[in-house]
Amino acid sequence: MKVAIPPHITGFWIPYLSLDPLLSGSVGAGLTLHPPIEIEESERSEIRVNGRKLSFFPPERTIEQVTGLGPIGVEVNGSVDLGEGYGMSSAISLGLSIYSLNRRRRPSLEEAARIAHLAEVLNRTGLGDVIAEITGGGLVQRVRPGPPGIGDAVRIQVNSKRIKVVTAHSGRLTTPEMLRTYWASTTYCGFRALNKFMESPSLESFLSASHEFSLCTGMLDKSLEKKLDTLLAKPLKKGGLLGYYRKKNLLTVLVHDSYLDDVLSILAAKGFYRLRVFSLSYKGLEVK
């Protein structure tokens, strides 16, 4: 058995915390990406991500306590890593939950998702990635906080055949650090972004709302925006650049495929690193 999970980069969000973690989470919207993160069970009782052993993964202990089962080993492989802004923590939690439940019976995806969401919320490692990764479809709107069956998420149709998603890094910021730093601003800015997006839900309005959210929260400062607008002026003027936003320290740029090489060259020449290229994912989590 192999679990395939699309990475997820949220664009804007409003955090919700309740006394019941299953009623907690976030609403907002984000992108699910291809290629997926692939997770397989391992004979070793450890979590390995892209060949490296994780010495500490807080949701693991929560999942063990909820399932009543001992440690489980998984091999996690993908083009992204933990702590970079792609929802890797939630993907690992989903994989651990599915393989843990599989020890007793064929796992229910909804049950596994609830356990993963619970672990993510309690450890503040993710609020909305679980339901987004389960749903998939390219552009996902999280309508009600919580895991599948309690929360709600919908796919927004996107014609993505010629769209590429370019990501670049300018530092590292974990989800717990991000939540502590930006909690108040994400609530205020998230409502503004959601209202803008809901005027006409589409990829274009998502990118516009996410860009404004990045500026409003301070994740994208004015100096970096000015720099990027100057650097990307040519593809923007010619319609090759759809838009960009920044979550944590992860810059996300959407371009038409004919301008992909130009954008990659521009960003690489100006010191942006860990450049990666994705397509939008039509699929949510799959168990193969």
C-alpha positions as CSV (number, residue, x, y, z in Angstrom):
1,M,0.0,0.0,0.0
2,K,1.2,3.5,-0.8
3,V,-0.4,6.9,0.2
4,A,-0.1,9.8,-2.2
5,I,-0.9,13.3,-0.9
6,P,-0.7,16.6,-2.8
7,P,1.3,19.3,-1.2
8,H,-0.8,22.3,-0.2
9,I,0.2,26.0,-0.1
10,T,-2.6,28.1,1.5
11,G,-3.0,31.6,0.2
12,F,-5.0,33.2,3.0
13,W,-6.7,31.9,6.1
14,I,-8.7,32.8,9.2
15,P,-7.8,30.6,12.2
16,Y,-10.5,29.2,14.4
17,L,-9.8,27.6,17.8
18,S,-12.5,25.8,19.9
19,L,-12.3,23.8,23.1
20,D,-13.0,20.9,20.8
21,P,-10.0,20.5,18.4
22,L,-12.2,18.8,15.9
23,L,-14.2,22.0,15.6
24,S,-11.0,24.0,15.2
25,G,-9.0,24.7,12.1
26,S,-9.2,27.4,9.5
27,V,-11.2,28.7,6.6
28,G,-9.6,30.2,3.5
29,A,-8.2,28.9,0.2
30,G,-5.0,27.4,-1.1
31,L,-3.4,25.4,-4.0
32,T,-2.8,21.7,-4.1
33,L,0.1,20.6,-6.2
34,H,1.6,17.8,-8.3
35,P,3.8,15.8,-7.9
36,P,2.5,14.3,-4.6
37,I,4.2,13.4,-1.4
38,E,4.3,9.6,-1.2
39,I,4.3,7.7,2.1
40,E,4.9,4.0,2.6
41,E,5.0,1.9,5.8
42,S,8.5,0.9,7.0
43,E,9.7,-2.0,9.1
44,R,11.7,0.5,11.2
45,S,9.7,2.4,13.9
46,E,10.9,5.8,12.7
47,I,9.8,8.5,10.4
48,R,12.2,9.2,7.5
49,V,11.6,12.2,5.2
50,N,13.5,12.1,1.9
51,G,16.0,9.7,3.4
52,R,16.5,11.6,6.7
53,K,15.3,10.4,10.1
54,L,13.1,12.8,12.0
55,S,14.3,13.0,15.6
56,F,11.1,14.9,16.7
57,F,7.6,15.0,15.2
58,P,5.1,16.2,17.8
59,P,1.9,14.9,16.1
60,E,3.3,11.3,16.2
61,R,2.8,10.9,20.0
62,T,-0.8,12.3,19.7
63,I,-1.6,9.8,17.0
64,E,-0.2,6.9,19.1
65,Q,-2.4,8.0,22.1
66,V,-5.6,8.3,20.1
67,T,-5.2,5.0,18.2
68,G,-3.9,3.1,21.2
69,L,-1.2,1.6,19.0
70,G,2.5,1.7,19.3
71,P,5.0,3.6,17.1
72,I,4.8,3.1,13.4
73,G,7.5,3.6,10.8
74,V,7.0,5.4,7.5
75,E,9.1,6.4,4.6
76,V,8.1,9.8,3.2
77,N,9.3,11.0,-0.2
78,G,8.6,14.1,-2.2
79,S,10.1,17.2,-3.8
80,V,9.2,19.2,-0.7
81,D,10.4,19.1,2.9
82,L,9.1,19.7,6.4
83,G,8.8,23.2,7.6
84,E,8.8,24.8,4.2
85,G,5.2,25.8,3.8
86,Y,3.8,22.9,1.7
87,G,1.7,21.1,4.3
88,M,4.2,18.3,4.8
89,S,3.4,17.9,8.5
90,S,-0.3,17.2,7.7
91,A,0.7,14.8,5.0
92,I,2.9,12.8,7.5
93,S,0.1,12.9,10.1
94,L,-2.3,11.5,7.5
95,G,0.1,8.8,6.5
96,L,0.8,7.8,10.2
97,S,-3.0,7.7,10.9
98,I,-3.8,5.6,7.9
99,Y,-1.0,3.0,8.5
100,S,-1.8,2.9,12.2
101,L,-5.5,2.1,11.6
102,N,-4.5,-0.4,9.0
103,R,-3.0,-2.6,11.7
104,R,-6.5,-3.3,13.0
105,R,-8.7,-3.1,9.9
106,R,-9.0,-1.4,6.6
107,P,-8.8,2.2,7.5
108,S,-11.7,4.7,7.0
109,L,-10.2,7.8,5.3
110,E,-12.6,10.0,7.2
111,E,-11.5,8.5,10.6
112,A,-7.8,8.8,9.6
113,A,-8.3,12.4,8.6
114,R,-10.0,13.2,11.9
115,I,-7.0,11.7,13.9
116,A,-4.5,13.6,11.7
117,H,-6.4,16.9,12.0
118,L,-6.7,16.4,15.8
119,A,-2.9,15.8,16.0
120,E,-2.1,18.8,13.8
121,V,-4.4,21.2,15.8
122,L,-3.3,20.1,19.2
123,N,0.4,20.5,18.3
124,R,-0.2,23.7,16.3
125,T,1.6,22.2,13.3
126,G,-1.4,22.8,10.9
127,L,-4.9,24.1,11.0
128,G,-6.4,23.5,7.5
129,D,-3.9,21.4,5.5
130,V,-5.5,18.0,6.3
131,I,-8.9,18.7,4.7
132,A,-7.3,20.6,1.8
133,E,-5.0,17.7,1.0
134,I,-7.9,15.2,1.2
135,T,-10.0,17.3,-1.1
136,G,-7.4,18.3,-3.8
137,G,-8.4,19.6,-7.1
138,G,-6.0,22.5,-7.7
139,L,-7.7,25.4,-5.9
140,V,-9.4,24.4,-2.7
141,Q,-11.6,26.6,-0.6
142,R,-12.0,25.6,3.1
143,V,-15.5,26.6,3.9
144,R,-15.9,25.3,7.5
145,P,-13.1,24.5,9.9
146,G,-12.4,20.9,10.9
147,P,-11.6,17.6,9.2
148,P,-13.8,15.9,6.6
149,G,-17.2,15.0,8.0
150,I,-17.1,18.1,10.3
151,G,-15.4,20.7,8.3
152,D,-16.1,21.4,4.7
153,A,-13.9,22.1,1.6
154,V,-14.8,22.6,-2.0
155,R,-12.9,22.6,-5.3
156,I,-12.9,25.7,-7.4
157,Q,-12.6,24.8,-11.0
158,V,-9.5,26.0,-12.7
159,N,-8.3,25.5,-16.3
160,S,-4.7,24.6,-15.3
161,K,-3.3,22.9,-18.4
162,R,-0.8,25.6,-19.1
163,I,-0.3,26.9,-15.6
164,K,2.9,26.2,-13.6
165,V,3.5,27.0,-10.0
166,V,7.0,28.2,-9.1
167,T,8.1,28.4,-5.5
168,A,11.2,30.0,-4.0
169,H,12.5,30.4,-0.5
170,S,13.9,33.3,1.4
171,G,14.3,31.9,4.9
172,R,12.6,29.3,7.1
173,L,9.6,29.7,9.5
174,T,7.8,26.8,11.1
175,T,4.1,26.7,11.4
176,P,4.0,27.1,15.2
177,E,6.3,30.1,14.9
178,M,4.1,31.5,12.1
179,L,0.9,31.1,14.2
180,R,2.5,32.8,17.2
181,T,3.8,35.7,15.1
182,Y,0.9,36.3,12.8
183,W,-2.2,35.1,14.7
184,A,-3.9,38.5,15.2
185,S,-3.1,39.8,11.7
186,T,-4.2,36.6,10.0
187,T,-7.7,37.0,11.5
188,Y,-8.1,40.6,10.4
189,C,-6.4,40.2,7.1
190,G,-8.1,36.8,6.5
191,F,-11.6,38.2,6.6
192,R,-10.6,41.0,4.2
193,A,-9.1,38.4,1.8
194,L,-12.1,36.1,2.1
195,N,-14.5,38.8,1.3
196,K,-12.5,39.8,-1.8
197,F,-12.3,36.2,-3.0
198,M,-16.0,35.5,-2.4
199,E,-17.0,38.4,-4.7
200,S,-16.1,36.0,-7.6
201,P,-14.4,32.8,-6.6
202,S,-11.7,32.0,-9.2
203,L,-8.0,31.5,-9.6
204,E,-7.6,35.2,-10.5
205,S,-9.4,36.4,-7.4
206,F,-7.6,33.9,-5.2
207,L,-4.2,35.3,-6.4
208,S,-5.3,38.9,-5.8
209,A,-6.7,38.1,-2.4
210,S,-3.7,36.1,-1.4
211,H,-1.3,38.8,-2.5
212,E,-3.2,41.4,-0.4
213,F,-3.2,39.0,2.5
214,S,0.6,38.6,2.2
215,L,1.0,42.4,2.4
216,C,-1.6,42.9,5.1
217,T,0.0,40.3,7.4
218,G,3.5,41.5,6.7
219,M,4.7,38.2,5.2
220,L,5.3,40.2,2.0
221,D,6.8,43.6,2.8
222,K,6.6,46.6,0.4
223,S,10.3,46.5,-0.5
224,L,10.1,42.8,-1.6
225,E,6.9,43.5,-3.5
226,K,8.6,46.4,-5.3
227,K,11.6,44.3,-6.1
228,L,9.4,41.5,-7.5
229,D,7.2,43.8,-9.5
230,T,10.4,45.2,-11.1
231,L,12.0,41.8,-11.7
232,L,8.8,40.3,-13.2
233,A,7.6,43.3,-15.1
234,K,8.2,41.8,-18.5
235,P,6.2,38.5,-18.1
236,L,3.5,40.5,-16.1
237,K,3.1,43.0,-19.0
238,K,2.8,40.2,-21.5
239,G,0.3,38.3,-19.5
240,G,2.6,35.5,-18.7
241,L,2.5,36.1,-15.0
242,L,-0.8,35.3,-13.3
243,G,0.2,36.5,-9.8
244,Y,2.2,35.8,-6.7
245,Y,2.0,35.7,-2.9
246,R,4.1,34.8,0.1
247,K,3.3,32.4,2.9
248,K,5.8,32.0,5.8
249,N,9.0,32.6,3.8
250,L,7.7,30.7,0.7
251,L,7.2,32.8,-2.4
252,T,4.6,31.3,-4.8
253,V,4.4,32.5,-8.4
254,L,1.9,31.3,-11.0
255,V,3.0,31.6,-14.6
256,H,2.0,30.3,-18.1
257,D,4.3,27.5,-19.1
258,S,5.7,29.5,-22.0
259,Y,7.2,32.0,-19.5
260,L,8.4,29.4,-17.0
261,D,12.1,29.5,-18.0
262,D,12.2,33.3,-18.0
263,V,10.7,33.5,-14.5
264,L,13.1,30.8,-13.2
265,S,16.1,32.5,-14.6
266,I,15.1,35.9,-13.2
267,L,14.5,34.5,-9.6
268,A,17.7,32.4,-9.7
269,A,19.8,35.4,-10.8
270,K,18.5,37.5,-7.9
271,G,19.3,35.1,-5.1
272,F,16.0,33.2,-4.6
273,Y,16.8,29.6,-3.8
274,R,15.2,26.2,-3.7
275,L,13.4,26.9,-6.8
276,R,10.8,24.3,-7.5
277,V,8.2,23.8,-10.3
278,F,4.8,22.2,-9.8
279,S,1.5,21.7,-11.7
280,L,-1.8,22.1,-10.0
281,S,-3.1,18.8,-8.7
282,Y,-6.5,17.5,-9.9
283,K,-6.5,14.8,-7.2
284,G,-6.7,14.7,-3.4
285,L,-5.2,12.0,-1.2
286,E,-5.0,8.6,-2.8
287,V,-4.4,5.2,-1.3
288,K,-2.9,2.9,-3.9
